[in-house]
């Protein structure tokens, strides 16, 4: 069983970089600093598997570098007009100046199709 909360980086590093790539439990993830909150999500776009680490942020949305669709960082929903499952988001928290991801949720998604 995976550890519940795993420290993945310093908060200052995430704030400085805005988008960071990481891998946890065999799952490629990105960490995002969206001005006032941290978000953890799948690195691959659920539409065409483009690398979202190459995307950009605007007004609480992550834009895919391949097709310009965007994902709401609060629920993963894709922008109107695109047929795609939502972007997979993972539980995240900030404590002790560290960014922590729910390792059990990530490990569980690795066992499911489409992770």
C-alpha positions, 0 to 999 in steps of 0.5 A: 500500500502506498504512503498516504501523503508524500512530499514532492517539492518545496513550496517556494520551488513550485511558486518560482517555476509555476509548473513542475513535472514529477513522477509518483507511483509510476504516474507522470504528474504536473504540479501547478501554482495558480497564484494562490493555490497548488494543483496536482494533475495528470501530465498527459492531456486526456484528449490526445496525450499531449504533454501538459507540462508544455502548456500555459496557465490563464485565469484558473485554466491549464491550456493544452499546447497541442490543441488549445483546449483548456482544463478548469483547475478546480474540477478538471473539466475541459473547455466547451466544444471538446469531447474529452474526459476531464483532466485527472486531479489529485489531492494535494496539500501544503504543510511545513513549506512542502507540497504533498500529494496523496500517494494512495490516490496516485497509486490507485489511479495507476491501477485503473485504465487511462491513468 
